[in-house]
Amino acid sequence: MNIDVNQLAEYLAHIPFQVEGIYRYASNSGVPYADYTDAFPGFIFPLNGKIQFHFNGTPYIFSPGKIVHGGAKMKLDQKNFDNTNWEYILVLYRICNSEPQEAGFSHQHFELSTGQSPRLIELVMRLWHVYNQRGGISRFQTEMLFRDVLNEALLCVVNRQNSCQSHILFEQVSSYIHEHYYQSLTIPLLAEQYNVNRNRLSYVFRKHAGMGPAEYLLKYRINMAQEMLFKSDAPVQQIAQAVGMDDPFYFSRVFKKQFGIPPKEFREKFINNPC
């Protein structure tokens, strides 16, 4: 089950809760078989390998890069994968108010895709070690660390979602450039067409292409012009216009900057030395 991570964060910000228990399970030590989950809801943090559990009939695979949440007293089924060594940490928590049954996220089962995060794993391991110490300080640190773990997990999910969205935006805009490079394209028009501001568009292209959208468009036009120089005898000025560049002098200057020689010399060199 997928959830809105912002709604989950809002829920955790307003609901008082505390750690009820932290347990570490591994394939070599075994997991006591149970027909139902514990009397408290919990977050499962996979460390290694994979194992599948069903919460009320819905399957979840515990594996690194994700977090699984299970509600209290849910129907539980387990499936082991052959030749797979797995390990996970379970953090049970208790809601400290009179939240009605079946209300809120604590009564739901769901999965959070965090991706591989060394910092998140480091925080989970610290949480485990602090919980197993004695004294009021360790108890206080456990509560604080658990919130740090949840905060890092939510940030990982948001960053992963943003990265996925930015990749989709890059694919959409770059594909449009590939199809319409010969038209009168401008970055403000592209940003407006895809309902983003110019700074966002610039960030996305620098992240996925290593250059801004204007430079990307220019390079693509010059690369297409290079192909035309190979395949046709059209004048350089006509080729410049064909790739959306009306100024032949500017076109020649940019072409020389990218390939080291002007387009006319490039064509002659290719014709005389086709190999």
C-alpha positions in Angstrom: 0.0 0.0 0.0 1.3 3.4 -1.0 0.7 6.5 1.1 1.1 10.3 0.9 4.4 10.9 2.8 3.4 14.5 3.6 0.2 13.3 5.2 2.2 10.7 7.2 4.6 13.4 8.4 1.7 15.6 9.4 0.2 12.7 11.3 3.4 11.9 13.2 3.9 15.6 14.0 0.5 15.8 15.9 0.2 12.3 17.4 2.1 11.7 20.7 3.8 8.3 20.6 6.7 6.5 22.3 8.8 3.4 21.7 7.4 0.3 23.1 10.2 -2.2 22.1 13.0 -2.7 19.6 13.8 -6.2 18.3 16.4 -7.5 15.9 15.7 -10.6 13.9 17.8 -12.6 11.5 17.5 -15.8 9.5 20.1 -17.6 11.5 18.3 -16.9 14.8 14.9 -17.5 13.4 11.7 -15.6 14.0 9.0 -17.0 16.3 6.0 -17.9 14.1 2.9 -15.9 14.9 -0.6 -15.7 13.3 -0.9 -12.0 14.1 1.3 -9.0 14.5 2.1 -7.6 18.0 -0.3 -5.6 20.2 1.4 -2.4 19.0 2.0 -1.0 15.5 5.6 -1.0 14.3 8.1 0.0 11.7 10.3 -2.7 10.1 13.8 -1.6 8.9 15.4 -4.3 6.7 19.1 -4.6 6.9 20.0 -7.5 4.7 18.5 -10.1 2.3 14.7 -10.4 1.9 11.8 -12.1 3.5 8.1 -11.8 2.7 5.3 -11.2 5.2 1.5 -10.7 4.5 -0.4 -8.2 6.6 -4.1 -8.9 6.4 -3.4 -10.7 3.1 -1.3 -8.0 1.5 2.3 -9.1 0.7 5.4 -7.0 1.6 9.0 -8.0 0.9 11.4 -6.8 3.6 14.6 -5.8 1.8 17.1 -2.9 2.1 15.9 0.3 0.5 12.4 0.2 1.9 10.6 0.4 5.3 7.4 -1.5 6.0 4.8 -0.5 8.6 2.4 -2.9 10.2 -0.6 -2.1 12.4 -1.4 -3.9 15.7 -3.0 -7.4 15.7 -3.1 -7.8 12.0 -3.4 -11.2 10.4 0.2 -12.3 9.6 1.7 -14.9 7.2 5.4 -15.5 6.5 7.2 -16.7 3.4 11.0 -17.4 3.3 13.1 -17.2 0.2 15.4 -20.1 -0.4 19.1 -19.5 0.2 18.5 -15.9 1.4 20.0 -14.6 4.6 17.9 -11.8 5.9 18.0 -9.4 8.9 15.7 -6.6 10.0 15.0 -4.4 13.0 11.4 -4.0 14.3 10.5 -0.9 16.3 7.2 -1.1 18.1 5.6 2.1 19.3 2.5 3.1 21.2 0.1 5.9 20.5 -0.3 8.0 23.7 -3.9 9.2 23.2 -7.4 7.9 22.7 -7.1 7.5 18.9 -10.1 5.5 17.8 -9.6 2.0 16.3 -8.9 1.9 12.6 -8.2 5.7 12.6 -4.9 7.1 11.4 -1.8 5.6 9.9 -0.9 3.6 13.0 -3.7 1.2 12.1 -2.6 0.7 8.5 0.0 -1.4 6.7 2.1 0.4 4.1 5.6 0.6 2.5 8.0 3.5 2.2 10.6 3.4 -0.6 13.7 5.2 0.9 16.4 3.9 -1.4 19.8 2.9 -0.1 20.7 5.3 2.7 23.8 4.7 4.8 22.8 7.4 7.1 19.4 5.9 7.8 21.0 2.5 8.5 23.5 4.2 10.8 20.7 5.9 12.8 18.7 2.6 13.0 21.8 0.8 14.4 22.4 3.5 16.9 18.8 3.3 17.9 19.2 -0.4 18.5 22.3 -0.1 20.6 21.0 2.8 22.7 17.7 0.9 23.4 19.7 -2.0 24.8 21.5 0.1 27.4 20.1 0.8 30.8 19.1 4.0 32.5 16.9 7.0 32.0 19.4 8.7 29.7 19.3 5.8 27.2 15.5 5.8 27.4 15.4 9.5 26.6 18.0 9.0 23.8 15.9 6.1 22.4 12.8 8.4 22.0 14.9 11.1 20.4 16.7 8.8 18.0 13.5 7.1 16.9 12.2 10.5 15.8 15.6 11.1 14.0 15.2 7.8 12.3 11.6 8.6 11.1 12.7 12.1 10.0 15.6 10.7 7.9 13.3 8.0 6.5 10.7 10.6 5.4 13.4 12.8 3.9 14.8 9.9 1.9 11.3 9.1 0.5 10.7 12.8 -0.5 14.2 13.1 -2.1 13.6 9.8 -4.0 10.2 11.0 -5.2 11.6 14.4 -6.2 14.4 12.7 -8.1 12.0 10.5 -10.0 9.8 13.5 -10.8 12.8 15.5 -12.1 13.9 12.6 -14.3 10.4 12.4 -15.8 10.4 16.2 -16.4 13.9 15.9 -18.1 12.7 13.1 -20.3 9.6 15.0 -21.4 11.4 18.3 -22.1 14.4 16.7 -23.8 12.1 14.6 -26.0 10.2 17.7 -27.0 13.5 19.4 -27.9 14.5 16.4 -30.0 11.3 16.6 -31.9 11.0 20.4 -32.3 14.6 21.6 -32.2 14.2 23.3 -35.6 11.4 25.5 -34.3 11.7 28.8 -32.5 12.2 27.3 -29.0 13.0 29.4 -26.0 13.6 28.3 -22.4 10.8 30.5 -21.0 8.4 28.9 -23.4 9.5 25.4 -22.5 9.2 26.2 -18.8 5.7 27.6 -19.3 4.7 24.6 -21.4 5.6 22.2 -18.6 4.4 24.4 -15.9 7.7 24.9 -14.1 9.8 28.0 -13.5 13.1 28.5 -15.3 15.2 27.8 -12.2 13.6 24.4 -11.8 14.1 23.6 -15.4 17.7 24.6 -15.2 18.2 22.5 -12.1 16.7 19.4 -13.7 18.8 19.7 -16.9 22.0 20.3 -14.9 21.3 17.2 -12.8 20.5 14.8 -15.6 22.5 16.3 -18.6 25.3 18.2 -16.9 24.3 21.4 -18.6 21.5 23.9 -18.7 18.5 23.6 -21.1 19.7 26.4 -23.4 23.1 24.7 -23.9 21.4 21.3 -24.3 19.2 22.7 -27.1 22.2 24.4 -28.8 24.3 21.3 -28.7 21.5 19.2 -30.1 21.0 21.6 -33.0 24.7 21.5 -33.8 24.7 17.7 -33.7 21.8 17.6 -36.1 23.6 20.1 -38.3 26.6 17.8 -38.3 24.5 15.0 -39.7 23.1 17.2 -42.4 26.6 18.2 -43.5 27.3 14.5 -43.9 24.2 13.7 -45.8 23.4 16.7 -48.0 25.0 19.3 -50.2 22.8 22.1 -48.9 24.5 25.4 -48.2 25.7 26.1 -44.7 23.2 28.9 -44.3 20.3 26.6 -45.3 21.5 24.0 -42.8 21.7 26.6 -40.1 18.1 27.6 -40.7 17.0 24.0 -40.9 18.2 23.4 -37.3 16.5 26.6 -36.0 19.4 29.0 -36.2 18.7 32.0 -38.4 22.1 33.7 -38.0 24.6 31.7 -40.2 27.6 33.5 -38.6 26.5 32.6 -35.1 25.9 29.1 -36.3 29.4 28.8 -37.8 31.0 30.2 -34.6 29.1 27.7 -32.3 29.9 24.8 -34.7 33.6 25.7 -34.7 33.6 25.9 -30.9 32.0 22.4 -30.6 34.0 20.6 -33.4 37.1 22.7 -33.7 36.6 23.8 -37.3 33.9 25.8 -39.2 31.1 23.8 -40.8 32.3 24.3 -44.4 35.8 23.0 -43.6 34.2 20.1 -41.6 32.2 19.1 -44.7 35.3 19.3 -47.0 37.3 17.3 -44.5 34.7 14.6 -44.3 34.2 14.4 -48.1 37.9 14.2 -48.8 38.5 11.8 -45.9 35.3 9.7 -45.5 37.0 7.2 -43.3 
